[in-house]
Amino acid sequence: MPFVSTNPATEEEVARFATHRPEEIEQILESAHRAYVRWGGASARERAALLRSVADLLESEVPVVAALMTSEMGKTFAAAKGEAMKCVMTLRYFADNGPELLDEESITTSGSRSGVRYEPLGVIFAVMPWNFPLWQVVRMAAPTLIAGNVVAFKHAPNVPSCAKYLESLFVRAGVEPGVVSNLFVEIEDVPAIIADRRVVGVTLTGSERAGRVVASLAGSHLKKCVLELGGSDPFIVAPSADLERTVAMAVTARIQNNGQACIAAKRFIVVRERADEFVDGFVTAMAAVRTGDPMDPATELGPLVSHAQRDLLDAQVTSSAAAGAAVLTGGVVGGERGYYYPATVLRDVPETSRAAREELFGPVAVVHVVGDLDEAIRVANDTPWGLGGSIWARDEDEIDRAIRGLTVGTVFANAIVASMPELPFGGTKNSGFGRELSVAGTREFTNVKSYFVA
């Protein structure tokens, strides 16, 4: 089947590309393997210079690629430009800092000379999602490439133009073809690619279901695997929270990327003494969110990525309301063209409802009112996921209690959870394992080689 992208705002076809045939897949993997010999053999500082060239080229093309992202998956043009610039910043971070993160370490032992080297592994196969078409790939690729590996990626089938752009970006910036390769392959092709002798590691950002399959396949072939899966991130409103700012940030945290982000806040857990004020302000602000054409600068909330995604979200909300959840605003699909869903707030969600048991990938917030901060942390941890979480408080003790108590990969205080190149990014529990970014992500796909000279 061809890879087809449809504009979520207009429901019109944007582009289509043919699926790679078996002989083309073989050619791509062989090209990647040959490129690795040269890329991995170069110094980290030589690779850094090329990553810096990629960043410079991308920066010059931000408006063009931002419009491409908006047309393929519906994020607002402003958000798309922000995503592209975040990729520029991250490429430059690893160009500037990556070589140092890979420096050989001297270790004092009984020998005359001992230490640790961080050496590349080879071809890394990446399965990437549609919600951040550029960032997800760059977040994975920048530290992986600076370490000396090469990347062959299967992007989501609804963002094929972004996939082609990424592949061409690296080549046009001077990186040898094969160092970053796009694969237009079906799900059925993935097992054979993972099994291929030239592929030495696998990484996936996507659903928990996909993660289980990929982890099983990688494990069966004894290949290193990194998974970043779903999340149902808590947004804890503590007794000392600055509510005016907290309400404003809560809206942004929920509707960022049209609500389609693993680390978007999804469960808003507020202590009872601040509940009335927070809920009133939050519902009012969510009801006022401007929905519309994602290319319009005034738009805050664009469409969901597809008809199927909107139908799923609508079914989750409708089912939860039927089970007893209160719909405080939104919750009704309009008749306009495009895959739009309104900013929605649910409260008193039964524990057995879909809104309580499933990740809501869209602009739907679930509010929980609890007795105190200890209960808030318990409720926050009462989920199979553990990607990120935030605490909103002015009291340092409340902040420290949340940082210690939350079972997640990332805790932000008085800020929306985000990934940044300086900090390791990843989850725990069913949100996956392994880390991207920072020193941890740079060394994930390396051979940590110890040596000892008597």
C-alpha positions in Angstrom: 0.0 0.0 0.0 1.2 3.5 -0.7 2.1 6.0 2.1 -0.5 8.7 2.0 -0.7 11.9 3.9 -4.0 13.7 4.4 -4.3 17.3 5.6 -6.3 16.9 8.9 -7.8 20.4 8.6 -9.2 20.0 5.1 -9.3 16.2 4.7 -7.6 16.5 1.4 -4.7 14.3 0.2 -1.3 16.0 0.4 1.0 13.4 -1.0 1.6 9.7 -1.6 4.7 7.6 -1.9 5.2 4.0 -3.0 6.2 1.4 -0.4 9.7 0.2 -0.7 10.0 -3.2 -2.4 12.1 -6.0 -0.8 15.1 -5.3 -3.1 14.9 -1.6 -2.2 14.9 -2.4 1.5 18.0 -4.6 0.9 19.7 -1.7 -0.9 18.9 0.8 1.8 20.2 -1.5 4.6 23.4 -2.3 2.7 24.0 1.4 2.0 23.5 2.1 5.7 26.0 -0.6 6.6 28.6 0.7 4.2 28.1 4.3 5.4 28.6 3.2 9.0 32.1 1.9 8.2 33.1 5.5 7.3 30.9 7.5 9.6 31.8 5.4 12.7 35.5 5.5 11.7 35.5 9.3 11.6 36.2 11.3 14.8 33.4 12.6 16.9 34.5 16.1 16.1 34.3 15.4 12.4 30.8 14.1 12.9 30.0 17.2 15.0 30.9 19.5 12.2 28.4 17.8 9.9 25.7 17.9 12.5 26.3 21.6 12.8 25.8 21.9 9.0 22.5 20.1 9.3 21.4 22.5 12.0 22.3 25.5 9.9 20.4 24.2 6.8 17.4 23.3 8.9 17.3 26.8 10.4 17.2 28.4 7.0 14.2 26.2 6.0 12.1 26.5 9.2 9.0 28.1 7.6 9.0 25.6 4.7 9.3 22.5 6.9 6.9 23.9 9.5 4.2 24.3 6.8 4.9 20.7 5.8 4.3 19.4 9.3 1.1 21.4 9.7 -0.2 20.1 6.4 0.6 16.5 7.3 -0.5 16.2 10.9 -2.4 19.4 11.8 -0.2 21.0 14.5 -0.4 24.8 14.5 2.1 26.6 12.3 3.5 28.4 15.4 4.0 25.0 17.1 5.6 23.5 14.0 8.1 26.4 13.8 8.9 25.9 17.4 9.4 22.2 16.8 11.8 22.8 13.9 13.8 25.3 16.0 14.0 22.8 18.9 15.6 20.4 16.4 18.1 23.1 15.3 19.0 23.7 19.0 19.4 20.0 19.7 21.6 19.3 16.7 23.8 22.2 17.8 23.9 20.9 21.4 25.2 17.5 20.3 27.6 19.1 17.8 29.0 21.2 20.6 28.9 18.8 23.5 28.7 15.3 22.0 32.5 14.7 21.5 33.1 15.5 25.1 30.4 13.2 26.3 32.1 10.4 24.4 35.7 11.1 25.6 37.7 8.2 26.8 37.7 7.9 30.6 40.8 7.1 32.6 40.1 4.8 35.6 42.6 4.2 38.5 43.2 0.5 39.0 46.1 -1.7 40.0 47.2 -1.7 36.4 49.6 0.8 34.7 46.7 2.1 32.6 42.9 1.5 32.7 39.9 3.1 31.3 36.6 3.1 29.5 35.9 3.8 25.8 32.5 4.5 24.2 32.4 3.0 20.7 29.6 2.9 18.1 27.7 -0.2 17.3 26.4 0.1 13.8 23.0 0.5 12.1 20.2 1.5 14.4 16.7 0.9 13.2 14.1 3.4 14.5 10.3 3.2 14.4 9.0 6.7 14.7 5.6 8.3 15.5 3.6 11.0 13.7 2.9 13.5 16.5 6.3 15.3 16.3 7.4 14.4 12.8 10.8 16.2 13.0 11.5 16.3 16.7 11.0 12.6 17.5 13.5 11.6 14.8 16.1 14.3 15.7 15.7 13.6 19.4 16.7 10.0 18.7 19.2 10.6 15.9 21.3 13.5 17.1 22.9 11.6 20.1 22.9 8.3 18.2 24.7 9.8 15.2 27.3 11.8 17.2 28.2 8.5 18.9 29.1 7.1 15.4 26.1 5.0 14.6 23.9 5.4 11.5 20.1 5.5 11.5 17.6 3.8 9.3 14.1 4.9 10.3 10.5 3.8 9.6 8.4 6.9 10.1 4.6 6.8 10.6 2.7 6.2 7.3 0.8 9.5 7.6 3.8 11.8 7.6 5.8 10.5 4.6 6.7 14.0 3.3 8.4 14.8 6.6 10.2 11.5 6.4 11.6 12.3 2.9 12.5 15.8 4.1 14.6 14.5 7.0 16.5 12.1 4.8 17.2 14.8 2.2 18.1 17.4 4.9 21.1 15.4 6.0 22.3 14.6 2.5 21.9 18.2 1.4 23.9 19.4 4.4 26.9 17.2 3.4 26.2 14.0 5.3 27.0 10.8 3.3 23.9 9.1 1.9 23.1 6.0 4.1 24.0 7.7 7.4 20.3 8.7 7.8 17.9 6.6 5.7 14.1 6.6 5.3 12.3 3.3 4.9 8.8 3.3 3.5 7.9 -0.1 4.9 4.8 -1.8 6.2 4.5 -3.2 9.7 4.9 -6.7 8.2 8.4 -5.8 7.1 9.6 -4.8 10.6 10.4 -8.3 12.0 12.8 -9.0 9.1 14.5 -5.6 9.4 15.1 -6.2 13.1 16.4 -9.6 12.4 18.8 -8.4 9.7 22.4 -9.0 10.6 23.3 -5.4 9.7 20.9 -4.0 12.3 22.5 -3.9 15.7 20.0 -1.9 17.8 16.3 -0.9 17.8 14.5 2.1 19.1 10.8 2.9 19.1 8.6 5.8 20.1 5.0 4.9 20.0 2.3 2.9 21.7 2.6 0.4 24.5 1.3 -2.3 22.2 3.9 -1.6 19.5 6.6 -1.4 22.2 5.8 -4.9 23.4 6.1 -6.3 19.9 9.3 -4.5 19.1 10.9 -5.4 22.4 10.0 -9.0 21.9 11.5 -9.0 18.4 14.7 -7.2 19.5 15.1 -9.6 22.5 14.7 -12.7 20.4 17.7 -11.5 18.3 19.7 -10.2 21.4 19.7 -6.7 20.1 19.8 -3.5 22.3 16.4 -1.8 22.5 15.2 1.6 23.7 11.5 2.3 24.1 9.6 5.5 24.7 5.9 4.6 25.0 2.7 6.2 26.1 2.0 8.3 29.2 -0.8 9.6 31.3 1.2 12.4 32.9 -0.1 13.9 36.2 -0.3 17.7 36.8 -0.4 18.1 40.6 -1.8 21.4 42.0 -0.4 21.6 45.5 -1.6 23.8 48.4 0.9 26.5 47.7 0.4 26.8 43.9 0.2 30.2 42.3 -3.2 29.5 40.8 -3.3 32.3 38.2 -0.2 31.1 36.5 -1.0 27.4 37.2 -4.4 27.6 35.4 -2.9 29.3 32.4 -0.1 26.7 32.1 -2.5 23.8 32.7 -4.4 24.8 29.5 -1.1 24.9 27.5 0.0 21.6 29.1 -3.1 19.9 27.9 -3.6 21.3 24.4 0.0 21.5 23.3 0.4 19.7 19.9 -3.4 19.6 19.8 -3.3 17.3 22.9 -1.3 14.7 21.0 1.9 14.4 23.1 3.0 11.5 25.3 4.2 14.1 27.9 1.2 16.4 27.7 -0.5 16.7 31.1 -3.5 14.5 31.1 -4.6 14.0 34.7 -5.0 17.2 36.7 -4.8 16.3 40.4 -5.7 19.2 42.7 -5.8 19.3 46.5 -9.3 20.0 47.8 -8.5 23.4 49.4 -7.6 24.8 46.0 -10.0 22.7 43.9 -13.0 25.1 43.4 -10.8 28.0 42.3 -8.6 25.9 40.0 -11.5 24.0 38.4 -13.5 27.1 37.8 -10.6 28.9 36.2 -9.4 25.8 34.2 -12.9 25.1 32.7 -13.4 28.7 31.8 -10.0 28.9 30.1 -10.4 25.5 28.3 -13.9 26.6 27.0 -12.3 29.8 25.6 -9.5 28.0 23.6 -9.5 29.2 20.0 -10.0 26.2 17.6 -9.5 26.6 13.9 -7.2 26.6 10.9 -3.7 25.6 12.1 -2.1 28.0 9.7 -3.9 30.9 11.3 -1.7 32.7 13.9 -4.7 33.2 16.2 -5.5 29.4 16.4 -4.5 27.7 19.6 -6.0 24.2 18.9 -5.9 22.6 15.5 -7.4 19.3 14.4 -6.5 15.8 15.5 -4.3 13.8 13.1 -6.9 11.6 11.6 -10.6 10.6 11.5 -9.7 7.4 13.3 -8.0 9.3 16.1 -10.9 11.6 16.6 -13.4 8.7 16.6 -11.3 7.0 19.2 -11.1 10.0 21.5 -14.9 10.7 21.0 -15.6 7.1 22.0 -13.5 7.3 25.1 -15.2 10.5 26.3 -18.7 9.3 25.4 -18.2 6.0 27.1 -16.8 7.7 30.2 -19.7 10.1 30.4 -22.2 7.2 30.1 -20.3 5.6 33.0 -20.9 8.7 35.2 -18.1 11.1 34.4 -19.1 14.8 34.4 -18.3 16.7 31.2 -17.6 20.3 32.4 -16.9 21.7 28.9 -16.5 20.3 25.4 -17.1 16.6 24.7 -19.2 17.1 21.5 -17.8 16.7 18.0 -18.8 19.6 15.7 -19.9 19.4 12.1 -17.0 21.4 10.6 -14.7 20.0 8.0 -11.5 18.6 9.4 -10.7 16.2 12.3 -11.4 18.7 15.1 -12.2 17.9 18.7 -13.0 20.6 21.3 -11.0 21.3 24.4 -12.7 19.1 27.0 -12.7 18.7 30.8 -14.0 15.6 32.6 -14.5 15.3 36.4 -15.6 12.5 38.7 -14.3 9.9 36.3 -15.2 6.4 37.5 -12.1 4.2 38.0 -13.5 1.6 35.6 -14.1 4.1 32.8 -12.1 4.4 29.6 -10.9 7.9 30.6 -9.4 6.4 33.8 -7.8 3.3 32.2 -6.6 4.5 28.8 -4.4 7.3 27.5 -6.4 10.2 26.1 -4.5 11.3 23.0 -6.2 14.6 22.3 -7.3 17.8 24.1 -9.3 16.1 27.0 -8.3 16.7 30.6 -9.4 14.6 33.5 -9.6 16.4 36.9 -9.2 14.5 40.2 -9.8 16.3 43.6 -7.9 14.8 46.5 -7.4 15.5 50.2 -3.8 16.5 50.4 -0.4 16.3 48.6 0.4 12.8 49.8 -2.9 11.5 48.3 -2.1 13.5 45.1 1.2 11.6 44.7 -0.5 8.3 45.4 -3.1 9.0 42.7 -0.5 10.2 40.3 1.4 6.9 40.7 -1.8 4.8 40.4 -1.3 4.2 36.7 0.6 1.7 34.5 2.6 4.5 32.9 5.5 6.5 34.2 6.8 9.0 31.6 6.6 12.4 33.2 4.8 14.5 35.8 4.7 18.1 37.1 4.2 19.7 40.5 2.8 23.3 40.8 3.8 24.8 44.1 5.7 27.7 45.7 6.7 25.7 48.8 10.1 24.0 48.4 9.1 21.1 50.6 6.1 20.3 48.5 8.2 20.4 45.4 10.8 18.1 46.9 8.1 15.7 48.1 6.8 15.4 44.5 10.3 15.0 43.0 11.0 12.1 45.4 7.6 10.6 45.4 6.6 10.5 41.7 7.4 7.2 39.9 8.2 8.8 36.5 11.2 9.4 34.3 10.9 13.2 34.5 9.6 15.6 37.1 9.1 19.3 36.3 8.2 21.9 39.0 6.3 25.0 38.0 7.0 24.2 34.3 5.4 22.1 31.6 7.2 18.7 31.2 9.5 18.9 28.2 12.4 17.0 26.7 15.7 19.0 26.5 19.1 17.9 25.3 20.8 18.5 28.6 18.6 16.0 30.5 18.1 12.3 29.9 14.6 11.6 28.6 12.5 8.4 29.0 10.1 6.6 31.2 9.5 3.8 33.6 6.8 1.1 34.1 4.8 0.7 30.9 6.2 3.9 29.5 9.3 2.1 28.3 13.0 1.9 29.2 16.3 3.3 28.1 17.1 7.0 27.7 17.4 9.5 24.9 19.3 12.9 25.0 22.1 14.0 27.4 25.0 11.8 28.3 22.7 8.8 28.9 21.2 9.0 25.4 24.6 9.6 23.7 25.9 6.4 25.2 22.8 4.2 24.9 23.9 2.7 21.6 27.6 2.3 22.3 29.9 -0.5 23.3 31.1 0.5 26.8 34.5 -1.0 26.4 36.7 -1.3 29.5 40.5 -1.9 29.2 43.3 -2.8 31.6 47.0 -2.7 31.0 49.0 -4.7 33.6 
